Amino acid sequence: MNTGLLHTHLLLGGFLLLALVMNKVRAWRLGVLGASLAIVVTGAFNFMWRMKGAPAGWHALIGIKVLLALHVITMCVLIARGTAGAEKEARWRKGALISCALVVVIGLYYSNFAR
């Protein structure tokens, strides 16, 4: 991953994580939706360019990482809508934080250790 794309992912992912932790997803709705869209676009770009020199057996974990990332984005969008109750939003936020942690762990593994 080139440095610019890495910094973009770190900034946008950090913003989403901060919004989830601080319970500000609804207040920062446009920023959260924009960051989610940008992460999907840059992640797809990174996926297309990194497939060439991928380590053996990486497809399964990368597929799981993509699904978990889509879960985080979906929960952010649902929380930003603001139509659910407080209990449901707390459960969604907790699930999104757990999925976000797993996405980071898988990404760090393949970025630093699998090559």
Residue frames as a rotation matrix with the C-alpha (Angstrom) as fourth column:
MET 1
0.591 0.807 0.000 0.00
0.807 -0.591 0.000 0.00
0.000 0.000 -1.000 0.00
ASN 2
-0.222 -0.680 0.698 1.41
0.556 -0.677 -0.482 3.36
0.801 0.281 0.529 -0.86
THR 3
-0.818 -0.250 -0.518 1.84
0.575 -0.332 -0.747 5.89
0.014 -0.909 0.415 1.92
GLY 4
-0.847 0.523 0.094 -0.92
-0.502 -0.846 0.181 8.25
0.174 0.106 0.979 0.77
LEU 5
-0.044 0.857 -0.514 -3.52
-0.332 0.473 0.816 5.49
0.942 0.207 0.264 0.65
LEU 6
-0.295 -0.143 -0.945 -2.40
0.726 0.609 -0.319 4.19
0.621 -0.780 -0.076 4.03
HIS 7
-0.968 -0.087 -0.235 -2.74
0.222 -0.733 -0.643 7.62
-0.116 -0.675 0.729 5.62
THR 8
-0.553 0.833 -0.022 -6.16
-0.655 -0.419 0.629 8.09
0.514 0.362 0.777 4.01
HIS 9
0.054 0.567 -0.822 -7.37
0.156 0.808 0.567 4.79
0.986 -0.159 -0.045 5.48
LEU 10
-0.554 -0.331 -0.764 -5.95
0.776 0.126 -0.618 5.64
0.301 -0.935 0.187 8.89
LEU 11
-0.983 0.182 0.029 -7.58
-0.183 -0.940 -0.288 9.08
-0.026 -0.289 0.957 8.97
LEU 12
-0.307 0.933 -0.186 -10.96
-0.695 -0.087 0.713 7.93
0.650 0.349 0.675 7.72
GLY 13
0.020 0.266 -0.964 -11.00
0.351 0.901 0.256 4.78
0.936 -0.344 -0.075 9.84
GLY 14
-0.786 -0.366 -0.499 -9.92
0.593 -0.217 -0.775 6.78
0.175 -0.905 0.388 12.88
PHE 15
-0.814 0.553 0.179 -12.73
-0.549 -0.832 0.079 9.24
0.193 -0.034 0.981 12.27
LEU 16
0.046 0.861 -0.506 -15.31
-0.400 0.480 0.781 6.43
0.915 0.166 0.367 12.08
LEU 17
-0.183 -0.192 -0.964 -13.91
0.678 0.685 -0.265 4.81
0.712 -0.703 0.004 15.20
LEU 18
-0.977 -0.192 -0.096 -13.94
0.206 -0.706 -0.677 8.13
0.063 -0.681 0.730 17.06
ALA 19
-0.502 0.860 0.096 -17.55
-0.725 -0.479 0.495 8.75
0.472 0.179 0.863 16.03
LEU 20
0.171 0.560 -0.811 -18.56
0.021 0.821 0.571 5.28
0.985 -0.115 0.128 17.24
VAL 21
-0.431 -0.423 -0.797 -16.71
0.761 0.304 -0.573 5.51
0.485 -0.854 0.191 20.55
MET 22
-0.991 -0.014 -0.131 -17.92
0.082 -0.845 -0.529 9.04
-0.103 -0.535 0.839 21.35
ASN 23
-0.269 0.953 0.139 -21.48
0.841 0.303 -0.448 8.24
-0.470 -0.004 -0.883 20.23
LYS 24
-0.230 0.104 -0.968 -21.39
-0.199 -0.978 -0.058 11.13
-0.953 0.179 0.246 17.74
VAL 25
-0.754 -0.068 0.653 -22.43
0.548 0.483 0.683 9.20
-0.362 0.873 -0.326 14.62
ARG 26
0.226 0.937 0.265 -25.77
0.967 -0.184 -0.174 10.99
-0.115 0.296 -0.948 14.41
ALA 27
0.610 -0.036 -0.792 -24.23
0.165 -0.971 0.171 14.43
-0.775 -0.235 -0.586 15.03
TRP 28
-0.283 -0.812 -0.510 -21.47
-0.529 -0.312 0.789 13.87
-0.800 0.493 -0.341 12.45
ARG 29
0.441 0.634 0.635 -23.79
0.081 0.676 -0.732 12.17
-0.894 0.375 0.247 9.95
LEU 30
0.957 -0.052 -0.287 -22.38
-0.291 -0.239 -0.927 13.68
-0.021 0.970 -0.243 6.72
GLY 31
0.083 -0.996 0.037 -18.79
-0.996 -0.084 -0.031 13.10
0.034 -0.034 -0.999 7.80
VAL 32
-0.234 -0.106 0.966 -19.51
-0.426 0.905 -0.004 9.49
-0.874 -0.413 -0.257 8.75
LEU 33
0.699 0.562 0.442 -21.29
0.158 0.481 -0.862 8.75
-0.698 0.673 0.247 5.47
GLY 34
0.813 -0.460 -0.357 -18.55
-0.560 -0.446 -0.698 10.48
0.162 0.767 -0.620 3.45
ALA 35
-0.175 -0.905 0.387 -15.79
-0.953 0.255 0.164 8.62
-0.247 -0.340 -0.908 5.30
SER 36
0.085 0.286 0.955 -17.63
-0.138 0.952 -0.273 5.32
-0.987 -0.108 0.121 4.78
LEU 37
0.953 0.296 0.057 -17.91
0.032 0.088 -0.996 5.94
-0.300 0.951 0.074 1.04
ALA 38
0.513 -0.832 -0.210 -14.26
-0.826 -0.412 -0.385 6.99
0.233 0.371 -0.899 0.79
ILE 39
-0.222 -0.586 0.780 -13.11
-0.739 0.622 0.257 3.89
-0.636 -0.519 -0.571 2.66
VAL 40
0.482 0.454 0.749 -15.07
0.135 0.806 -0.576 1.64
-0.865 0.379 0.328 0.30
VAL 41
0.984 -0.101 -0.149 -13.62
-0.171 -0.273 -0.947 3.36
0.055 0.957 -0.286 -2.79
THR 42
0.223 -0.974 0.049 -10.02
-0.954 -0.228 -0.196 3.41
0.202 -0.003 -0.979 -1.55
GLY 43
-0.074 -0.189 0.979 -10.34
-0.548 0.828 0.118 -0.15
-0.833 -0.528 -0.165 -0.24
ALA 44
0.796 0.396 0.458 -11.55
0.169 0.581 -0.796 -1.37
-0.582 0.711 0.396 -3.64
PHE 45
0.789 -0.579 -0.204 -8.67
-0.512 -0.438 -0.739 0.46
0.339 0.687 -0.643 -5.32
ASN 46
-0.070 -0.838 0.542 -6.18
-0.978 0.165 0.130 -1.08
-0.198 -0.521 -0.830 -2.89
PHE 47
0.255 0.254 0.933 -7.69
-0.226 0.954 -0.198 -4.54
-0.940 -0.161 0.301 -3.39
MET 48
0.986 0.160 0.047 -7.36
0.013 0.209 -0.978 -4.31
-0.166 0.965 0.204 -7.17
TRP 49
0.546 -0.835 -0.070 -3.70
-0.642 -0.363 -0.676 -3.27
0.539 0.414 -0.734 -7.04
ARG 50
-0.122 -0.628 0.768 -2.58
-0.963 0.263 0.062 -5.60
-0.241 -0.732 -0.637 -4.24
MET 51
0.779 0.495 0.384 -3.96
-0.408 0.866 -0.289 -8.80
-0.475 0.068 0.877 -5.80
LYS 52
0.674 -0.525 -0.520 -0.87
-0.505 0.187 -0.843 -9.16
0.539 0.831 -0.139 -7.99
GLY 53
-0.328 -0.918 -0.222 1.63
-0.332 0.332 -0.883 -10.02
0.884 -0.216 -0.414 -5.25
ALA 54
0.412 0.604 0.682 -0.65
-0.844 -0.029 0.536 -11.49
0.344 -0.796 0.497 -2.62
PRO 55
-0.651 -0.628 0.428 0.61
-0.748 0.628 -0.217 -14.17
-0.132 -0.461 -0.878 -0.21
ALA 56
-0.689 0.368 -0.624 -0.74
-0.061 0.829 0.556 -17.69
0.722 0.421 -0.549 -0.55
GLY 57
-0.405 0.623 -0.669 -4.09
0.822 0.569 0.032 -18.35
0.401 -0.536 -0.743 1.12
TRP 58
-0.958 -0.051 -0.282 -5.04
0.190 -0.848 -0.494 -14.73
-0.214 -0.527 0.823 1.68
HIS 59
-0.694 0.705 0.144 -8.43
-0.092 -0.285 0.954 -14.78
0.714 0.649 0.263 -0.08
ALA 60
-0.012 0.746 -0.666 -10.41
0.732 0.461 0.502 -16.18
0.682 -0.481 -0.551 2.84
LEU 61
-0.221 -0.112 -0.969 -9.24
0.900 -0.405 -0.159 -13.66
-0.375 -0.907 0.191 5.43
ILE 62
-0.986 -0.106 -0.128 -9.51
0.047 -0.916 0.399 -10.73
-0.160 0.387 0.908 3.03
GLY 63
-0.472 0.882 0.006 -13.08
0.171 0.085 0.982 -11.80
0.865 0.464 -0.191 2.24
ILE 64
0.127 0.464 -0.876 -13.88
0.956 0.177 0.232 -11.90
0.263 -0.868 -0.422 5.95
LYS 65
-0.635 -0.440 -0.635 -12.24
0.606 -0.794 -0.055 -8.49
-0.480 -0.420 0.770 6.37
VAL 66
-0.921 0.332 0.204 -14.39
-0.052 -0.624 0.779 -7.00
0.386 0.707 0.592 3.60
LEU 67
-0.073 0.954 -0.292 -17.58
0.467 0.292 0.835 -8.42
0.881 -0.076 -0.466 5.12
LEU 68
0.004 0.010 -1.000 -16.67
0.991 -0.132 0.002 -7.10
-0.132 -0.991 -0.010 8.57
ALA 69
-0.894 -0.358 -0.268 -15.87
0.314 -0.929 0.194 -3.68
-0.319 0.090 0.944 7.10
LEU 70
-0.638 0.741 0.210 -19.24
0.010 -0.265 0.964 -3.63
0.770 0.617 0.162 5.36
HIS 71
0.125 0.648 -0.751 -20.84
0.856 0.313 0.412 -4.49
0.502 -0.694 -0.516 8.73
VAL 72
-0.443 -0.364 -0.819 -19.13
0.764 -0.632 -0.133 -1.49
-0.469 -0.684 0.558 10.34
ILE 73
-0.998 0.055 0.044 -20.26
-0.019 -0.802 0.597 0.82
0.068 0.595 0.801 7.54
THR 74
-0.324 0.940 -0.103 -23.82
0.307 0.207 0.929 -0.53
0.895 0.270 -0.356 7.68
MET 75
0.082 0.330 -0.940 -24.03
0.992 0.062 0.108 0.00
0.094 -0.942 -0.323 11.43
CYS 76
-0.754 -0.395 -0.524 -22.71
0.452 -0.892 0.023 3.55
-0.476 -0.220 0.851 11.06
VAL 77
-0.855 0.491 0.167 -25.36
-0.094 -0.464 0.881 4.30
0.510 0.737 0.443 8.43
LEU 78
-0.031 0.896 -0.443 -28.14
0.577 0.378 0.724 2.78
0.816 -0.233 -0.529 10.56
ILE 79
-0.132 -0.069 -0.989 -27.04
0.950 -0.294 -0.107 4.69
-0.283 -0.953 0.104 13.65
ALA 80
-0.946 -0.279 -0.162 -26.79
0.218 -0.923 0.317 7.90
-0.238 0.264 0.935 11.60
ARG 81
-0.505 0.835 0.217 -30.42
0.289 -0.073 0.955 7.49
0.813 0.545 -0.205 10.50
GLY 82
-0.936 0.020 0.352 -31.48
-0.319 -0.473 -0.822 7.77
0.150 -0.881 0.449 14.14
THR 83
-0.089 0.984 -0.155 -34.66
-0.731 0.041 0.682 5.70
0.677 0.173 0.715 13.91
ALA 84
0.007 0.037 -0.999 -33.73
0.348 0.937 0.037 2.99
0.938 -0.348 -0.006 16.45
GLY 85
0.931 0.351 0.097 -34.05
-0.003 -0.260 0.966 2.99
0.364 -0.900 -0.241 20.20
ALA 86
0.424 -0.803 0.419 -31.17
-0.894 -0.445 0.051 3.58
0.145 -0.396 -0.907 22.60
GLU 87
0.350 -0.267 0.898 -30.76
-0.396 0.826 0.401 -0.13
-0.849 -0.496 0.183 23.45
LYS 88
0.815 0.007 0.580 -30.59
0.467 0.584 -0.664 -1.14
-0.344 0.812 0.472 19.81
GLU 89
0.814 -0.547 0.197 -28.11
-0.262 -0.647 -0.716 1.63
0.519 0.531 -0.670 18.98
ALA 90
0.328 -0.711 0.622 -25.88
-0.895 -0.022 0.446 0.57
-0.303 -0.703 -0.643 21.88
ARG 91
0.445 -0.111 0.889 -25.92
0.072 0.994 0.088 -3.01
-0.893 0.025 0.450 20.60
TRP 92
0.920 -0.096 0.380 -25.17
0.381 -0.007 -0.924 -1.85
0.092 0.995 0.030 17.04
ARG 93
0.672 -0.695 0.255 -22.32
-0.656 -0.719 -0.229 0.34
0.343 -0.014 -0.939 18.27
LYS 94
0.276 -0.558 0.783 -20.80
-0.648 0.493 0.580 -2.51
-0.710 -0.668 -0.225 20.28
GLY 95
0.606 0.013 0.796 -20.99
0.414 0.848 -0.329 -4.87
-0.680 0.529 0.508 17.29
ALA 96
0.928 -0.264 0.261 -19.46
0.114 -0.466 -0.878 -2.26
0.354 0.844 -0.402 14.99
LEU 97
0.502 -0.779 0.375 -16.57
-0.865 -0.449 0.226 -1.66
-0.008 -0.437 -0.899 17.40
ILE 98
0.272 -0.374 0.887 -15.83
-0.218 0.874 0.435 -5.39
-0.937 -0.311 0.156 17.64
SER 99
0.753 0.045 0.656 -15.97
0.584 0.413 -0.699 -5.73
-0.303 0.909 0.285 13.85
CYS 100
0.881 -0.446 0.157 -13.75
-0.316 -0.803 -0.506 -2.67
0.351 0.396 -0.848 13.47
ALA 101
0.330 -0.784 0.526 -11.14
-0.786 0.081 0.613 -4.17
-0.523 -0.615 -0.589 15.79
LEU 102
0.342 -0.160 0.926 -11.14
0.270 0.961 0.066 -7.41
-0.900 0.228 0.372 13.79
VAL 103
0.933 -0.003 0.360 -10.77
0.349 -0.238 -0.906 -5.49
0.088 0.971 -0.221 10.51
VAL 104
0.664 -0.728 0.171 -7.75
-0.736 -0.677 -0.027 -3.66
0.135 -0.107 -0.985 11.91
VAL 105
0.209 -0.596 0.776 -6.15
-0.494 0.621 0.609 -6.89
-0.844 -0.510 -0.165 13.17
ILE 106
0.547 0.035 0.836 -6.60
0.564 0.723 -0.399 -8.66
-0.619 0.690 0.376 9.82
GLY 107
0.956 -0.167 0.242 -5.32
0.086 -0.629 -0.772 -5.63
0.281 0.759 -0.587 7.92
LEU 108
0.502 -0.812 0.298 -2.26
-0.848 -0.393 0.356 -5.30
-0.172 -0.431 -0.886 10.15
TYR 109
0.319 -0.369 0.873 -1.50
-0.044 0.914 0.403 -8.99
-0.947 -0.167 0.276 9.80
TYR 110
0.609 -0.034 0.793 -1.50
0.737 0.393 -0.549 -8.88
-0.293 0.919 0.264 6.01
SER 111
0.931 -0.274 0.241 0.22
-0.126 -0.862 -0.491 -5.50
0.342 0.426 -0.837 5.77
ASN 112
0.400 -0.804 0.441 3.09
-0.912 -0.399 0.099 -6.34
0.096 -0.441 -0.892 8.11
PHE 113
-0.054 -0.448 0.892 3.45
-0.693 0.660 0.290 -10.03
-0.719 -0.603 -0.346 8.85
ALA 114
0.599 0.390 0.700 2.19
0.104 0.829 -0.550 -12.08
-0.794 0.402 0.455 5.89
ARG 115
0.943 -0.246 -0.224 4.62
-0.288 -0.269 -0.919 -10.61
0.166 0.931 -0.324 3.34
